[in-house]
Amino acid sequence: MPKILKLSALRNYSEVLDEVKPGHPVYLTKNGEGRYVILDLEEYDSLKQGLWQRQFAELDDSVRAVERYGWVDEEKAEALLDGLAGDDEA
């Protein structure tokens, strides 16, 4: 069960920080809306590493697509994008 606290709970920040553990972030609300998350540093580093891995995987996919299909010049790319935007408006 996630730990959800009001932002005002930070007045006793040491108690709030004691609640933060790997796999158990603390969520803070402001005016009844979710606003902030406090993560354990190891969990943050792990999330960041996973993000980098996904970005590099997407870059690798893009490189393979270019190697397979070739480059598209800027003019053709703009025409393709305009065509896609036109499809959404119809």
PDB file of N, CA, C and O in Angstrom:
ATOM      1  N   MET A   1       0.845  -1.170   0.000  1.00  0.00           N
ATOM      2  CA  MET A   1       0.000   0.000   0.000  1.00  0.00           C
ATOM      3  C   MET A   1       0.893   1.237   0.000  1.00  0.00           C
ATOM      4  O   MET A   1       1.761   1.378   0.862  1.00  0.00           O
ATOM      5  N   PRO A   2       0.681   2.142  -0.975  1.00  0.00           N
ATOM      6  CA  PRO A   2       1.542   3.323  -1.030  1.00  0.00           C
ATOM      7  C   PRO A   2       1.326   4.240   0.170  1.00  0.00           C
ATOM      8  O   PRO A   2       0.225   4.348   0.711  1.00  0.00           O
ATOM      9  N   LYS A   3       2.395   4.882   0.557  1.00  0.00           N
ATOM     10  CA  LYS A   3       2.336   5.851   1.648  1.00  0.00           C
ATOM     11  C   LYS A   3       2.061   7.215   1.033  1.00  0.00           C
ATOM     12  O   LYS A   3       2.896   7.746   0.300  1.00  0.00           O
ATOM     13  N   ILE A   4       0.897   7.786   1.326  1.00  0.00           N
ATOM     14  CA  ILE A   4       0.482   9.074   0.783  1.00  0.00           C
ATOM     15  C   ILE A   4       0.271  10.035   1.938  1.00  0.00           C
ATOM     16  O   ILE A   4      -0.510   9.770   2.851  1.00  0.00           O
ATOM     17  N   LEU A   5       0.978  11.155   1.884  1.00  0.00           N
ATOM     18  CA  LEU A   5       0.904  12.138   2.958  1.00  0.00           C
ATOM     19  C   LEU A   5       0.647  13.528   2.383  1.00  0.00           C
ATOM     20  O   LEU A   5       0.935  13.794   1.216  1.00  0.00           O
ATOM     21  N   LYS A   6       0.115  14.386   3.201  1.00  0.00           N
ATOM     22  CA  LYS A   6      -0.025  15.790   2.823  1.00  0.00           C
ATOM     23  C   LYS A   6       1.354  16.433   2.857  1.00  0.00           C
ATOM     24  O   LYS A   6       2.227  16.025   3.624  1.00  0.00           O
ATOM     25  N   LEU A   7       1.533  17.425   2.030  1.00  0.00           N
ATOM     26  CA  LEU A   7       2.801  18.141   1.983  1.00  0.00           C
ATOM     27  C   LEU A   7       3.178  18.701   3.351  1.00  0.00           C
ATOM     28  O   LEU A   7       4.359  18.790   3.684  1.00  0.00           O
ATOM     29  N   SER A   8       2.193  19.072   4.129  1.00  0.00           N
ATOM     30  CA  SER A   8       2.449  19.628   5.458  1.00  0.00           C
ATOM     31  C   SER A   8       3.143  18.623   6.384  1.00  0.00           C
ATOM     32  O   SER A   8       3.706  19.006   7.410  1.00  0.00           O
ATOM     33  N   ALA A   9       3.101  17.328   6.016  1.00  0.00           N
ATOM     34  CA  ALA A   9       3.781  16.318   6.831  1.00  0.00           C
ATOM     35  C   ALA A   9       5.286  16.549   6.869  1.00  0.00           C
ATOM     36  O   ALA A   9       5.973  16.034   7.751  1.00  0.00           O
ATOM     37  N   LEU A  10       5.799  17.322   5.916  1.00  0.00           N
ATOM     38  CA  LEU A  10       7.237  17.589   5.895  1.00  0.00           C
ATOM     39  C   LEU A  10       7.701  18.461   7.054  1.00  0.00           C
ATOM     40  O   LEU A  10       8.901  18.651   7.251  1.00  0.00           O
ATOM     41  N   ARG A  11       6.756  18.990   7.816  1.00  0.00           N
ATOM     42  CA  ARG A  11       7.164  19.713   9.034  1.00  0.00           C
ATOM     43  C   ARG A  11       7.956  18.777   9.945  1.00  0.00           C
ATOM     44  O   ARG A  11       8.852  19.204  10.674  1.00  0.00           O
ATOM     45  N   ASN A  12       7.607  17.500   9.888  1.00  0.00           N
ATOM     46  CA  ASN A  12       8.327  16.457  10.627  1.00  0.00           C
ATOM     47  C   ASN A  12       9.077  15.598   9.612  1.00  0.00           C
ATOM     48  O   ASN A  12       8.861  14.390   9.516  1.00  0.00           O
ATOM     49  N   TYR A  13       9.968  16.252   8.855  1.00  0.00           N
ATOM     50  CA  TYR A  13      10.589  15.582   7.727  1.00  0.00           C
ATOM     51  C   TYR A  13      11.357  14.321   8.105  1.00  0.00           C
ATOM     52  O   TYR A  13      11.414  13.381   7.312  1.00  0.00           O
ATOM     53  N   SER A  14      11.943  14.278   9.287  1.00  0.00           N
ATOM     54  CA  SER A  14      12.703  13.073   9.661  1.00  0.00           C
ATOM     55  C   SER A  14      11.768  11.864   9.783  1.00  0.00           C
ATOM     56  O   SER A  14      12.155  10.749   9.434  1.00  0.00           O
ATOM     57  N   GLU A  15      10.560  12.074  10.267  1.00  0.00           N
ATOM     58  CA  GLU A  15       9.589  10.979  10.347  1.00  0.00           C
ATOM     59  C   GLU A  15       9.157  10.547   8.946  1.00  0.00           C
ATOM     60  O   GLU A  15       8.998   9.356   8.680  1.00  0.00           O
ATOM     61  N   VAL A  16       8.969  11.510   8.064  1.00  0.00           N
ATOM     62  CA  VAL A  16       8.590  11.188   6.689  1.00  0.00           C
ATOM     63  C   VAL A  16       9.713  10.406   6.015  1.00  0.00           C
ATOM     64  O   VAL A  16       9.459   9.396   5.359  1.00  0.00           O
ATOM     65  N   LEU A  17      10.951  10.866   6.174  1.00  0.00           N
ATOM     66  CA  LEU A  17      12.083  10.194   5.542  1.00  0.00           C
ATOM     67  C   LEU A  17      12.295   8.791   6.086  1.00  0.00           C
ATOM     68  O   LEU A  17      12.788   7.923   5.367  1.00  0.00           O
ATOM     69  N   ASP A  18      11.935   8.554   7.335  1.00  0.00           N
ATOM     70  CA  ASP A  18      12.034   7.206   7.898  1.00  0.00           C
ATOM     71  C   ASP A  18      11.103   6.230   7.179  1.00  0.00           C
ATOM     72  O   ASP A  18      11.342   5.023   7.193  1.00  0.00           O
ATOM     73  N   GLU A  19      10.050   6.744   6.553  1.00  0.00           N
ATOM     74  CA  GLU A  19       9.092   5.909   5.832  1.00  0.00           C
ATOM     75  C   GLU A  19       9.601   5.490   4.448  1.00  0.00           C
ATOM     76  O   GLU A  19       9.108   4.519   3.874  1.00  0.00           O
ATOM     77  N   VAL A  20      10.587   6.221   3.913  1.00  0.00           N
ATOM     78  CA  VAL A  20      11.089   5.954   2.565  1.00  0.00           C
ATOM     79  C   VAL A  20      12.053   4.781   2.605  1.00  0.00           C
ATOM     80  O   VAL A  20      13.047   4.790   3.332  1.00  0.00           O
ATOM     81  N   LYS A  21      11.730   3.762   1.797  1.00  0.00           N
ATOM     82  CA  LYS A  21      12.568   2.569   1.697  1.00  0.00           C
ATOM     83  C   LYS A  21      12.571   2.122   0.240  1.00  0.00           C
ATOM     84  O   LYS A  21      11.666   2.481  -0.513  1.00  0.00           O
ATOM     85  N   PRO A  22      13.580   1.338  -0.175  1.00  0.00           N
ATOM     86  CA  PRO A  22      13.558   0.850  -1.557  1.00  0.00           C
ATOM     87  C   PRO A  22      12.237   0.124  -1.847  1.00  0.00           C
ATOM     88  O   PRO A  22      11.813  -0.750  -1.090  1.00  0.00           O
ATOM     89  N   GLY A  23      11.611   0.500  -2.937  1.00  0.00           N
ATOM     90  CA  GLY A  23      10.332  -0.110  -3.301  1.00  0.00           C
ATOM     91  C   GLY A  23       9.142   0.475  -2.578  1.00  0.00           C
ATOM     92  O   GLY A  23       8.005   0.079  -2.836  1.00  0.00           O
ATOM     93  N   HIS A  24       9.384   1.423  -1.665  1.00  0.00           N
ATOM     94  CA  HIS A  24       8.315   2.044  -0.894  1.00  0.00           C
ATOM     95  C   HIS A  24       8.505   3.559  -0.840  1.00  0.00           C
ATOM     96  O   HIS A  24       8.891   4.105   0.193  1.00  0.00           O
ATOM     97  N   PRO A  25       8.233   4.234  -1.958  1.00  0.00           N
ATOM     98  CA  PRO A  25       8.358   5.692  -1.948  1.00  0.00           C
ATOM     99  C   PRO A  25       7.242   6.321  -1.132  1.00  0.00           C
ATOM    100  O   PRO A  25       6.237   5.677  -0.831  1.00  0.00           O
ATOM    101  N   VAL A  26       7.425   7.562  -0.784  1.00  0.00           N
ATOM    102  CA  VAL A  26       6.390   8.332  -0.090  1.00  0.00           C
ATOM    103  C   VAL A  26       5.865   9.364  -1.083  1.00  0.00           C
ATOM    104  O   VAL A  26       6.635  10.115  -1.682  1.00  0.00           O
ATOM    105  N   TYR A  27       4.551   9.392  -1.247  1.00  0.00           N
ATOM    106  CA  TYR A  27       3.895  10.333  -2.140  1.00  0.00           C
ATOM    107  C   TYR A  27       3.366  11.500  -1.315  1.00  0.00           C
ATOM    108  O   TYR A  27       2.781  11.308  -0.249  1.00  0.00           O
ATOM    109  N   LEU A  28       3.578  12.702  -1.819  1.00  0.00           N
ATOM    110  CA  LEU A  28       3.108  13.900  -1.125  1.00  0.00           C
ATOM    111  C   LEU A  28       2.052  14.596  -1.978  1.00  0.00           C
ATOM    112  O   LEU A  28       2.194  14.716  -3.195  1.00  0.00           O
ATOM    113  N   THR A  29       1.005  15.045  -1.320  1.00  0.00           N
ATOM    114  CA  THR A  29      -0.062  15.751  -2.022  1.00  0.00           C
ATOM    115  C   THR A  29      -0.027  17.230  -1.649  1.00  0.00           C
ATOM    116  O   THR A  29       0.418  17.615  -0.568  1.00  0.00           O
ATOM    117  N   LYS A  30      -0.511  18.038  -2.582  1.00  0.00           N
ATOM    118  CA  LYS A  30      -0.652  19.467  -2.345  1.00  0.00           C
ATOM    119  C   LYS A  30      -2.059  19.833  -2.805  1.00  0.00           C
ATOM    120  O   LYS A  30      -2.431  19.586  -3.952  1.00  0.00           O
ATOM    121  N   ASN A  31      -2.824  20.415  -1.914  1.00  0.00           N
ATOM    122  CA  ASN A  31      -4.224  20.756  -2.197  1.00  0.00           C
ATOM    123  C   ASN A  31      -5.020  19.534  -2.670  1.00  0.00           C
ATOM    124  O   ASN A  31      -5.877  19.636  -3.548  1.00  0.00           O
ATOM    125  N   GLY A  32      -4.720  18.385  -2.073  1.00  0.00           N
ATOM    126  CA  GLY A  32      -5.452  17.165  -2.373  1.00  0.00           C
ATOM    127  C   GLY A  32      -5.052  16.462  -3.651  1.00  0.00           C
ATOM    128  O   GLY A  32      -5.637  15.436  -3.998  1.00  0.00           O
ATOM    129  N   GLU A  33      -4.070  16.987  -4.359  1.00  0.00           N
ATOM    130  CA  GLU A  33      -3.608  16.401  -5.623  1.00  0.00           C
ATOM    131  C   GLU A  33      -2.200  15.851  -5.440  1.00  0.00           C
ATOM    132  O   GLU A  33      -1.377  16.457  -4.753  1.00  0.00           O
ATOM    133  N   GLY A  34      -1.920  14.691  -6.058  1.00  0.00           N
ATOM    134  CA  GLY A  34      -0.576  14.144  -6.039  1.00  0.00           C
ATOM    135  C   GLY A  34       0.395  15.131  -6.651  1.00  0.00           C
ATOM    136  O   GLY A  34       0.132  15.674  -7.724  1.00  0.00           O
ATOM    137  N   ARG A  35       1.522  15.373  -5.982  1.00  0.00           N
ATOM    138  CA  ARG A  35       2.433  16.411  -6.453  1.00  0.00           C
ATOM    139  C   ARG A  35       3.898  15.988  -6.446  1.00  0.00           C
ATOM    140  O   ARG A  35       4.636  16.318  -7.374  1.00  0.00           O
ATOM    141  N   TYR A  36       4.329  15.265  -5.417  1.00  0.00           N
ATOM    142  CA  TYR A  36       5.741  14.933  -5.262  1.00  0.00           C
ATOM    143  C   TYR A  36       5.895  13.477  -4.840  1.00  0.00           C
ATOM    144  O   TYR A  36       4.973  12.863  -4.304  1.00  0.00           O
ATOM    145  N   VAL A  37       7.101  12.938  -5.101  1.00  0.00           N
ATOM    146  CA  VAL A  37       7.452  11.594  -4.657  1.00  0.00           C
ATOM    147  C   VAL A  37       8.839  11.662  -4.039  1.00  0.00           C
ATOM    148  O   VAL A  37       9.743  12.285  -4.596  1.00  0.00           O
ATOM    149  N   ILE A  38       9.003  11.028  -2.900  1.00  0.00           N
ATOM    150  CA  ILE A  38      10.324  10.902  -2.284  1.00  0.00           C
ATOM    151  C   ILE A  38      10.737   9.449  -2.452  1.00  0.00           C
ATOM    152  O   ILE A  38      10.063   8.536  -1.976  1.00  0.00           O
ATOM    153  N   LEU A  39      11.875   9.248  -3.148  1.00  0.00           N
ATOM    154  CA  LEU A  39      12.382   7.906  -3.437  1.00  0.00           C
ATOM    155  C   LEU A  39      13.681   7.646  -2.697  1.00  0.00           C
ATOM    156  O   LEU A  39      14.449   8.565  -2.410  1.00  0.00           O
ATOM    157  N   ASP A  40      13.908   6.392  -2.398  1.00  0.00           N
ATOM    158  CA  ASP A  40      15.204   5.956  -1.910  1.00  0.00           C
ATOM    159  C   ASP A  40      16.222   6.189  -3.030  1.00  0.00           C
ATOM    160  O   ASP A  40      15.902   5.970  -4.199  1.00  0.00           O
ATOM    161  N   LEU A  41      17.423   6.621  -2.702  1.00  0.00           N
ATOM    162  CA  LEU A  41      18.423   6.968  -3.706  1.00  0.00           C
ATOM    163  C   LEU A  41      18.758   5.784  -4.613  1.00  0.00           C
ATOM    164  O   LEU A  41      18.917   5.966  -5.820  1.00  0.00           O
ATOM    165  N   GLU A  42      18.868   4.583  -4.062  1.00  0.00           N
ATOM    166  CA  GLU A  42      19.155   3.405  -4.881  1.00  0.00           C
ATOM    167  C   GLU A  42      18.038   3.162  -5.896  1.00  0.00           C
ATOM    168  O   GLU A  42      18.303   2.817  -7.048  1.00  0.00           O
ATOM    169  N   GLU A  43      16.792   3.342  -5.465  1.00  0.00           N
ATOM    170  CA  GLU A  43      15.666   3.158  -6.367  1.00  0.00           C
ATOM    171  C   GLU A  43      15.677   4.227  -7.459  1.00  0.00           C
ATOM    172  O   GLU A  43      15.413   3.926  -8.623  1.00  0.00           O
ATOM    173  N   TYR A  44      15.975   5.447  -7.098  1.00  0.00           N
ATOM    174  CA  TYR A  44      16.077   6.535  -8.075  1.00  0.00           C
ATOM    175  C   TYR A  44      17.147   6.216  -9.119  1.00  0.00           C
ATOM    176  O   TYR A  44      16.911   6.356 -10.319  1.00  0.00           O
ATOM    177  N   ASP A  45      18.326   5.787  -8.655  1.00  0.00           N
ATOM    178  CA  ASP A  45      19.411   5.444  -9.579  1.00  0.00           C
ATOM    179  C   ASP A  45      19.001   4.305 -10.506  1.00  0.00           C
ATOM    180  O   ASP A  45      19.331   4.311 -11.692  1.00  0.00           O
ATOM    181  N   SER A  46      18.288   3.335  -9.963  1.00  0.00           N
ATOM    182  CA  SER A  46      17.819   2.206 -10.764  1.00  0.00           C
ATOM    183  C   SER A  46      16.822   2.664 -11.829  1.00  0.00           C
ATOM    184  O   SER A  46      16.902   2.236 -12.980  1.00  0.00           O
ATOM    185  N   LEU A  47      15.888   3.527 -11.449  1.00  0.00           N
ATOM    186  CA  LEU A  47      14.924   4.056 -12.414  1.00  0.00           C
ATOM    187  C   LEU A  47      15.622   4.855 -13.506  1.00  0.00           C
ATOM    188  O   LEU A  47      15.291   4.741 -14.686  1.00  0.00           O
ATOM    189  N   LYS A  48      16.587   5.660 -13.098  1.00  0.00           N
ATOM    190  CA  LYS A  48      17.338   6.482 -14.050  1.00  0.00           C
ATOM    191  C   LYS A  48      18.122   5.587 -15.014  1.00  0.00           C
ATOM    192  O   LYS A  48      18.153   5.845 -16.218  1.00  0.00           O
ATOM    193  N   GLN A  49      18.747   4.547 -14.490  1.00  0.00           N
ATOM    194  CA  GLN A  49      19.503   3.608 -15.326  1.00  0.00           C
ATOM    195  C   GLN A  49      18.578   2.914 -16.322  1.00  0.00           C
ATOM    196  O   GLN A  49      18.934   2.738 -17.487  1.00  0.00           O
ATOM    197  N   GLY A  50      17.393   2.522 -15.864  1.00  0.00           N
ATOM    198  CA  GLY A  50      16.426   1.888 -16.758  1.00  0.00           C
ATOM    199  C   GLY A  50      15.984   2.823 -17.866  1.00  0.00           C
ATOM    200  O   GLY A  50      15.790   2.395 -19.004  1.00  0.00           O
ATOM    201  N   LEU A  51      15.823   4.092 -17.543  1.00  0.00           N
ATOM    202  CA  LEU A  51      15.446   5.081 -18.545  1.00  0.00           C
ATOM    203  C   LEU A  51      16.534   5.204 -19.604  1.00  0.00           C
ATOM    204  O   LEU A  51      16.244   5.229 -20.800  1.00  0.00           O
ATOM    205  N   TRP A  52      17.785   5.282 -19.162  1.00  0.00           N
ATOM    206  CA  TRP A  52      18.895   5.368 -20.111  1.00  0.00           C
ATOM    207  C   TRP A  52      18.945   4.134 -20.983  1.00  0.00           C
ATOM    208  O   TRP A  52      19.183   4.246 -22.185  1.00  0.00           O
ATOM    209  N   GLN A  53      18.728   2.956 -20.414  1.00  0.00           N
ATOM    210  CA  GLN A  53      18.756   1.717 -21.198  1.00  0.00           C
ATOM    211  C   GLN A  53      17.670   1.726 -22.262  1.00  0.00           C
ATOM    212  O   GLN A  53      17.917   1.320 -23.397  1.00  0.00           O
ATOM    213  N   ARG A  54      16.453   2.191 -21.908  1.00  0.00           N
ATOM    214  CA  ARG A  54      15.369   2.260 -22.891  1.00  0.00           C
ATOM    215  C   ARG A  54      15.688   3.259 -23.990  1.00  0.00           C
ATOM    216  O   ARG A  54      15.407   3.007 -25.162  1.00  0.00           O
ATOM    217  N   GLN A  55      16.281   4.405 -23.614  1.00  0.00           N
ATOM    218  CA  GLN A  55      16.620   5.410 -24.621  1.00  0.00           C
ATOM    219  C   GLN A  55      17.685   4.888 -25.587  1.00  0.00           C
ATOM    220  O   GLN A  55      17.598   5.120 -26.793  1.00  0.00           O
ATOM    221  N   PHE A  56      18.685   4.186 -25.061  1.00  0.00           N
ATOM    222  CA  PHE A  56      19.708   3.625 -25.940  1.00  0.00           C
ATOM    223  C   PHE A  56      19.131   2.522 -26.822  1.00  0.00           C
ATOM    224  O   PHE A  56      19.534   2.382 -27.976  1.00  0.00           O
ATOM    225  N   ALA A  57      18.199   1.742 -26.295  1.00  0.00           N
ATOM    226  CA  ALA A  57      17.547   0.709 -27.105  1.00  0.00           C
ATOM    227  C   ALA A  57      16.768   1.343 -28.250  1.00  0.00           C
ATOM    228  O   ALA A  57      16.802   0.843 -29.375  1.00  0.00           O
ATOM    229  N   GLU A  58      16.062   2.450 -27.971  1.00  0.00           N
ATOM    230  CA  GLU A  58      15.328   3.158 -29.023  1.00  0.00           C
ATOM    231  C   GLU A  58      16.295   3.746 -30.051  1.00  0.00           C
ATOM    232  O   GLU A  58      16.016   3.732 -31.250  1.00  0.00           O
ATOM    233  N   LEU A  59      17.421   4.258 -29.583  1.00  0.00           N
ATOM    234  CA  LEU A  59      18.422   4.788 -30.499  1.00  0.00           C
ATOM    235  C   LEU A  59      18.967   3.674 -31.389  1.00  0.00           C
ATOM    236  O   LEU A  59      19.130   3.865 -32.594  1.00  0.00           O
ATOM    237  N   ASP A  60      19.249   2.514 -30.801  1.00  0.00           N
ATOM    238  CA  ASP A  60      19.715   1.368 -31.577  1.00  0.00           C
ATOM    239  C   ASP A  60      18.687   0.969 -32.628  1.00  0.00           C
ATOM    240  O   ASP A  60      19.048   0.671 -33.767  1.00  0.00           O
ATOM    241  N   ASP A  61      17.397   0.960 -32.251  1.00  0.00           N
ATOM    242  CA  ASP A  61      16.333   0.638 -33.209  1.00  0.00           C
ATOM    243  C   ASP A  61      16.334   1.638 -34.358  1.00  0.00           C
ATOM    244  O   ASP A  61      16.167   1.261 -35.518  1.00  0.00           O
ATOM    245  N   SER A  62      16.524   2.915 -34.032  1.00  0.00           N
ATOM    246  CA  SER A  62      16.552   3.955 -35.061  1.00  0.00           C
ATOM    247  C   SER A  62      17.734   3.769 -36.006  1.00  0.00           C
ATOM    248  O   SER A  62      17.595   3.919 -37.220  1.00  0.00           O
ATOM    249  N   VAL A  63      18.881   3.448 -35.453  1.00  0.00           N
ATOM    250  CA  VAL A  63      20.072   3.232 -36.279  1.00  0.00           C
ATOM    251  C   VAL A  63      19.841   2.046 -37.212  1.00  0.00           C
ATOM    252  O   VAL A  63      20.195   2.108 -38.390  1.00  0.00           O
ATOM    253  N   ARG A  64      19.253   0.970 -36.700  1.00  0.00           N
ATOM    254  CA  ARG A  64      18.975  -0.198 -37.541  1.00  0.00           C
ATOM    255  C   ARG A  64      17.975   0.148 -38.649  1.00  0.00           C
ATOM    256  O   ARG A  64      18.109  -0.336 -39.773  1.00  0.00           O
ATOM    257  N   ALA A  65      16.980   0.976 -38.342  1.00  0.00           N
ATOM    258  CA  ALA A  65      16.006   1.383 -39.361  1.00  0.00           C
ATOM    259  C   ALA A  65      16.688   2.198 -40.456  1.00  0.00           C
ATOM    260  O   ALA A  65      16.400   2.011 -41.638  1.00  0.00           O
ATOM    261  N   VAL A  66      17.586   3.098 -40.072  1.00  0.00           N
ATOM    262  CA  VAL A  66      18.316   3.897 -41.059  1.00  0.00           C
ATOM    263  C   VAL A  66      19.188   2.992 -41.920  1.00  0.00           C
ATOM    264  O   VAL A  66      19.263   3.159 -43.137  1.00  0.00           O
ATOM    265  N   GLU A  67      19.848   2.033 -41.273  1.00  0.00           N
ATOM    266  CA  GLU A  67      20.698   1.114 -42.036  1.00  0.00           C
ATOM    267  C   GLU A  67      19.872   0.291 -43.021  1.00  0.00           C
ATOM    268  O   GLU A  67      20.344  -0.031 -44.111  1.00  0.00           O
ATOM    269  N   ARG A  68      18.658  -0.044 -42.645  1.00  0.00           N
ATOM    270  CA  ARG A  68      17.809  -0.889 -43.492  1.00  0.00           C
ATOM    271  C   ARG A  68      17.101  -0.093 -44.589  1.00  0.00           C
ATOM    272  O   ARG A  68      17.055  -0.521 -45.742  1.00  0.00           O
ATOM    273  N   TYR A  69      16.548   1.071 -44.223  1.00  0.00           N
ATOM    274  CA  TYR A  69      15.707   1.818 -45.156  1.00  0.00           C
ATOM    275  C   TYR A  69      16.351   3.082 -45.704  1.00  0.00           C
ATOM    276  O   TYR A  69      15.870   3.647 -46.686  1.00  0.00           O
ATOM    277  N   GLY A  70      17.427   3.527 -45.082  1.00  0.00           N
ATOM    278  CA  GLY A  70      18.086   4.745 -45.531  1.00  0.00           C
ATOM    279  C   GLY A  70      17.506   5.977 -44.854  1.00  0.00           C
ATOM    280  O   GLY A  70      16.526   5.913 -44.112  1.00  0.00           O
ATOM    281  N   TRP A  71      18.149   7.093 -45.140  1.00  0.00           N
ATOM    282  CA  TRP A  71      17.744   8.364 -44.561  1.00  0.00           C
ATOM    283  C   TRP A  71      16.595   8.979 -45.341  1.00  0.00           C
ATOM    284  O   TRP A  71      16.419   8.705 -46.528  1.00  0.00           O
ATOM    285  N   VAL A  72      15.821   9.804 -44.670  1.00  0.00           N
ATOM    286  CA  VAL A  72      14.784  10.595 -45.313  1.00  0.00           C
ATOM    287  C   VAL A  72      15.213  12.049 -45.179  1.00  0.00           C
ATOM    288  O   VAL A  72      15.531  12.510 -44.083  1.00  0.00           O
ATOM    289  N   ASP A  73      15.221  12.778 -46.311  1.00  0.00           N
ATOM    290  CA  ASP A  73      15.642  14.176 -46.217  1.00  0.00           C
ATOM    291  C   ASP A  73      14.573  14.999 -45.487  1.00  0.00           C
ATOM    292  O   ASP A  73      13.438  14.559 -45.304  1.00  0.00           O
ATOM    293  N   GLU A  74      14.972  16.192 -45.084  1.00  0.00           N
ATOM    294  CA  GLU A  74      14.108  17.038 -44.257  1.00  0.00           C
ATOM    295  C   GLU A  74      12.788  17.376 -44.956  1.00  0.00           C
ATOM    296  O   GLU A  74      11.731  17.382 -44.326  1.00  0.00           O
ATOM    297  N   GLU A  75      12.854  17.652 -46.240  1.00  0.00           N
ATOM    298  CA  GLU A  75      11.649  18.016 -46.979  1.00  0.00           C
ATOM    299  C   GLU A  75      10.636  16.865 -47.009  1.00  0.00           C
ATOM    300  O   GLU A  75       9.438  17.071 -46.815  1.00  0.00           O
ATOM    301  N   LYS A  76      11.135  15.666 -47.255  1.00  0.00           N
ATOM    302  CA  LYS A  76      10.250  14.497 -47.295  1.00  0.00           C
ATOM    303  C   LYS A  76       9.688  14.201 -45.900  1.00  0.00           C
ATOM    304  O   LYS A  76       8.521  13.833 -45.759  1.00  0.00           O
ATOM    305  N   ALA A  77      10.518  14.363 -44.886  1.00  0.00           N
ATOM    306  CA  ALA A  77      10.052  14.126 -43.514  1.00  0.00           C
ATOM    307  C   ALA A  77       8.944  15.096 -43.147  1.00  0.00           C
ATOM    308  O   ALA A  77       7.950  14.704 -42.535  1.00  0.00           O
ATOM    309  N   GLU A  78       9.107  16.362 -43.516  1.00  0.00           N
ATOM    310  CA  GLU A  78       8.068  17.365 -43.225  1.00  0.00           C
ATOM    311  C   GLU A  78       6.767  17.023 -43.954  1.00  0.00           C
ATOM    312  O   GLU A  78       5.682  17.171 -43.392  1.00  0.00           O
ATOM    313  N   ALA A  79       6.874  16.569 -45.192  1.00  0.00           N
ATOM    314  CA  ALA A  79       5.684  16.191 -45.956  1.00  0.00           C
ATOM    315  C   ALA A  79       4.981  15.002 -45.291  1.00  0.00           C
ATOM    316  O   ALA A  79       3.754  14.968 -45.196  1.00  0.00           O
ATOM    317  N   LEU A  80       5.766  14.039 -44.838  1.00  0.00           N
ATOM    318  CA  LEU A  80       5.179  12.878 -44.149  1.00  0.00           C
ATOM    319  C   LEU A  80       4.482  13.302 -42.862  1.00  0.00           C
ATOM    320  O   LEU A  80       3.378  12.845 -42.566  1.00  0.00           O
ATOM    321  N   LEU A  81       5.135  14.183 -42.096  1.00  0.00           N
ATOM    322  CA  LEU A  81       4.543  14.655 -40.843  1.00  0.00           C
ATOM    323  C   LEU A  81       3.295  15.489 -41.099  1.00  0.00           C
ATOM    324  O   LEU A  81       2.314  15.382 -40.364  1.00  0.00           O
ATOM    325  N   ASP A  82       3.328  16.318 -42.138  1.00  0.00           N
ATOM    326  CA  ASP A  82       2.145  17.105 -42.488  1.00  0.00           C
ATOM    327  C   ASP A  82       0.995  16.184 -42.858  1.00  0.00           C
ATOM    328  O   ASP A  82      -0.155  16.443 -42.504  1.00  0.00           O
ATOM    329  N   GLY A  83       1.307  15.116 -43.565  1.00  0.00           N
ATOM    330  CA  GLY A  83       0.284  14.137 -43.923  1.00  0.00           C
ATOM    331  C   GLY A  83      -0.314  13.476 -42.702  1.00  0.00           C
ATOM    332  O   GLY A  83      -1.521  13.242 -42.648  1.00  0.00           O
ATOM    333  N   LEU A  84       0.513  13.174 -41.728  1.00  0.00           N
ATOM    334  CA  LEU A  84       0.005  12.581 -40.484  1.00  0.00           C
ATOM    335  C   LEU A  84      -0.865  13.562 -39.727  1.00  0.00           C
ATOM    336  O   LEU A  84      -1.913  13.192 -39.199  1.00  0.00           O
ATOM    337  N   ALA A  85      -0.433  14.821 -39.672  1.00  0.00           N
ATOM    338  CA  ALA A  85      -1.227  15.845 -38.973  1.00  0.00           C
ATOM    339  C   ALA A  85      -2.546  16.050 -39.679  1.00  0.00           C
ATOM    340  O   ALA A  85      -3.569  16.257 -39.027  1.00  0.00           O
ATOM    341  N   GLY A  86      -2.547  15.998 -40.998  1.00  0.00           N
ATOM    342  CA  GLY A  86      -3.778  16.150 -41.762  1.00  0.00           C
ATOM    343  C   GLY A  86      -4.740  15.014 -41.511  1.00  0.00           C
ATOM    344  O   GLY A  86      -5.954  15.216 -41.534  1.00  0.00           O
ATOM    345  N   ASP A  87      -4.216  13.805 -41.267  1.00  0.00           N
ATOM    346  CA  ASP A  87      -5.068  12.644 -40.975  1.00  0.00           C
ATOM    347  C   ASP A  87      -5.803  12.822 -39.656  1.00  0.00           C
ATOM    348  O   ASP A  87      -6.947  12.388 -39.518  1.00  0.00           O
ATOM    349  N   ASP A  88      -5.151  13.459 -38.682  1.00  0.00           N
ATOM    350  CA  ASP A  88      -5.758  13.655 -37.363  1.00  0.00           C
ATOM    351  C   ASP A  88      -6.890  14.688 -37.427  1.00  0.00           C
ATOM    352  O   ASP A  88      -7.870  14.600 -36.687  1.00  0.00           O
ATOM    353  N   GLU A  89      -6.738  15.655 -38.315  1.00  0.00           N
ATOM    354  CA  GLU A  89      -7.723  16.731 -38.394  1.00  0.00           C
ATOM    355  C   GLU A  89      -8.989  16.297 -39.114  1.00  0.00           C
ATOM    356  O   GLU A  89     -10.054  16.876 -38.898  1.00  0.00           O
ATOM    357  N   ALA A  90      -8.886  15.290 -39.964  1.00  0.00           N
ATOM    358  CA  ALA A  90     -10.054  14.846 -40.744  1.00  0.00           C
ATOM    359  C   ALA A  90     -11.064  14.112 -39.904  1.00  0.00           C
ATOM    360  O   ALA A  90     -12.096  13.679 -40.417  1.00  0.00           O
TER     361      ALA A  90
END
